[in-house]
């Protein structure tokens, strides 16, 4: 699909405030239009312009936050050719329903740089010929713009909610935005409307999770808005997509580069420069690595995107051995941030200096961690606790109450109780900006002690509905079974939905099985992804099996990757086996590094084996393993090694000899 001509992004924005909205334009914030919020009448052309809507045909994808792609000299267009995948078919059906006159909403859920925003952009091109407009609420903040303007959205408008957590996860405001969106979807006078959004799985899980207490549900409006409207975007191209990808790559050098260099068909991540980011992180010097580790820890423990330079500098010092820290030059921090700010493919950077925000007026500079590095940190550092310098720096240099409150909870859960108490006290003492208090409300007092969490009680009604879903599936009515299973999963029975997903797979409904399995995983039953991986493996769909094994590993279930690695080695494909073990190591599998060391030793890479074995020991992964004789997990784990009664399976006993040497 050819790239549209670039149009300068509009400077118009919708200001928030009470029942009156004002359009603010220009550098001097001149008020050019005033309107009343709350009318359900269709909006005139003037009203649409007041929302800063533009014809879709006049928009440019980069203005809508589609990621830059890697650059090649032979191409001047902003984006590479687009190759539709399975999720695009789901999205196309939703767009066609909106085009037919029925208001629709969908949220694409996937990890960073998996192509969510680009998929939304490609899907709405079919609406451009019909004169549809697009509204991307941004200023003065995304949440304020959305709350002020949603009541005036008119027919044939695409409401663009990229990174939807910035709208829905805002305390005390997200619920009001969700209620306005639900009202918009059911308002026949303003139909048709199409609402498209994107979310990472971690944000999807937070926004759709059930409350710990029935007395307080922070997502009572958000959960019904999102439930059933998600489209999963996988992090890799499926095997059936590769043929189309290769065809498109013949005329697009960027796709050709991605096809040749992307690991495990993670094409979109390669195009966005992720491999270069990971390489820069891997080869960073000690000071740059320490700054990045501190930034990743801050983000995964709940801090906002803008991290003050003073905080990073003081925190990073504790990530370095004392002898290394003493040997650094005086300007070590400046050298570190210079390294992390150098752009790679697609102009991506590990750390990027951000503009000052009201939350950090007292800070001289703030830095923002790259999206993918944030997720990389969540995976690779989830079992690590920051050093004392991290908590001390937070007490001294963080000034936003929500950041400090999040770190107080993180400290408490890691038994850093003194820091939990000190951080909680500091959060309560900090003043909040006047506009923030007016818009978000006061921060409630927080009890720093752990709050008991968990799903609601196992309701008898839900158990009965789950049984009914199973019976319905046995009778062949898979659509009704899925509807019942989704209903009970929203309350307390996600395992029932997982079982229905696997029944769909057994019936050959593979697309539906995939969607239901990802939904069940997001609701708290991720083991179905592991089962789905093994079912695809048994069907000789090896690439798909590895895809679902990686999806399960995202939820901490790394055993499936290990099982597949063992199978690849038993089949003689040692290179693929080692790749899978390396993936398992990235996700924190407890035996992976020890087994990789064995592979290196057998390949006569003695230095590499020793280095990997030492890394395994440093991580506590290999204390009970011998370097040259590691018993595979699938010998010990049922259903691939141990029967429910505890006896080994005969088939596994027959295969013991391959590892005993």
Secondary structure, DSSP 8 states (H G I E B T S, - for coil): ------------EEE--TTEEEEEETTTTEEEEEEETT--S---HHHHHHTT-EEGGG--GGGGT-------TT--SSS------HHHHHHHHHHHHHHTT--EEEEEE--TTSSHHHHHHHHTHHHHTTT-EEE---SS-HHHHHHHHGGG--SSEEEEESSTHHHHSSTTTHHHHHHHHHHHHH-GGG--EEEEEEE-HHHHHHHHS--SBTTB-TTTTHHHHHTT-EEE--SS--GGGHHHHHHHHTT-HHHHHHHHH-GGG-HHHHHTTHHHHHHHHHT--HHHHHHHHHHHHHHHTT--SEEEHHHHHHHHHTTS-HHHHHHS-TTHHHHHHHHHTS--GGG--SEEEE---GGGTT-S-EEEE-HHHHHHHHHHSTT----HHHHHHHHHH---HHHHHHHHHHHHHTT-HHHHHHHHHHHHHS---HHHHHHH--------S----------HHHHHHHHHHHHHHHTT-HHHHHHHHHHHHTTT-HHHHHHHHHHHHHTT-HHHHHHHHHHHHHHT-THHHHHHHHHHHHTT-HHHHHHHHHHHHHTT--HHHHHHHHHHHHTT-HHHHHHHHHHHHHTT-TTHHHHHHHHHHHTT-HHHHHHHHHHHHHTTSSTT-BTTB---HHHHSTTSSB-TTS-B-HHHHHTGGGT--
